[in-house]
Amino acid sequence: MNKKNLDIAYFLSFCIEQYKTAKELTGKQVVDIFEKYEVMEYLEHHYEVLHTQSRQWLLEDIDEFINIRKEKFA
């Protein structure tokens, strides 16, 4: 695994853990939500910009992304 892929993997793990703590969910619940709304793909695709943001900003951005996807899938 090259350095960038490893950095992205750590970032995705960080996002899962932070979201889990903020929303008081289990890791499996977060992974299920992230898979359902394709959050992991979004985070990975926009890694270069997103990994420079604060924890709070990331959580708000993930929530906004999920809400947009919910409307799209409704």
C-alpha positions in Angstrom: 0.0 0.0 0.0 1.5 3.3 -1.0 1.7 6.3 1.4 -1.3 8.2 -0.1 -3.5 5.1 0.1 -2.4 4.5 3.7 -3.1 8.2 4.5 -6.6 7.8 3.0 -7.3 4.6 5.0 -6.3 6.4 8.3 -8.5 9.4 7.3 -11.5 7.1 6.7 -10.9 5.3 10.0 -10.7 8.7 11.8 -14.0 9.8 10.2 -15.7 6.6 11.2 -14.5 6.9 14.8 -15.3 10.6 15.1 -18.8 10.1 13.7 -19.4 7.1 15.9 -18.5 9.1 19.0 -20.4 12.2 18.0 -23.6 10.2 17.2 -23.2 7.6 19.9 -23.4 4.7 17.4 -21.4 1.5 17.1 -18.8 1.2 14.4 -21.0 -1.2 12.5 -23.9 1.2 12.5 -21.6 4.0 11.1 -20.2 1.7 8.5 -23.7 0.6 7.5 -24.8 4.3 7.2 -21.6 5.2 5.3 -22.1 2.3 2.9 -25.8 3.1 2.3 -25.2 6.7 1.4 -21.7 6.1 -0.2 -20.0 8.4 2.3 -16.7 6.4 2.1 -16.5 7.0 -1.6 -17.2 10.7 -1.1 -14.5 11.0 1.6 -12.0 9.2 -0.4 -12.7 11.1 -3.6 -12.4 14.5 -1.8 -9.6 13.4 0.5 -7.2 16.2 -0.6 -9.6 18.9 0.6 -11.4 17.2 3.4 -8.4 15.9 5.4 -7.3 19.5 6.1 -10.6 20.4 7.8 -11.4 20.4 11.5 -13.2 17.5 13.2 -16.4 19.6 13.7 -16.4 20.7 10.1 -16.0 17.1 8.8 -18.9 15.9 11.0 -21.1 18.7 9.7 -20.1 18.0 6.1 -20.8 14.3 6.5 -24.2 15.0 8.0 -25.0 17.4 5.1 -23.8 14.8 2.5 -26.0 12.1 4.1 -29.0 14.4 4.2 -28.6 15.2 0.5 -28.3 11.5 -0.3 -31.4 10.7 1.8 -33.4 13.2 -0.3 -32.0 11.7 -3.5 -32.8 8.2 -2.5 -36.3 9.1 -1.2 
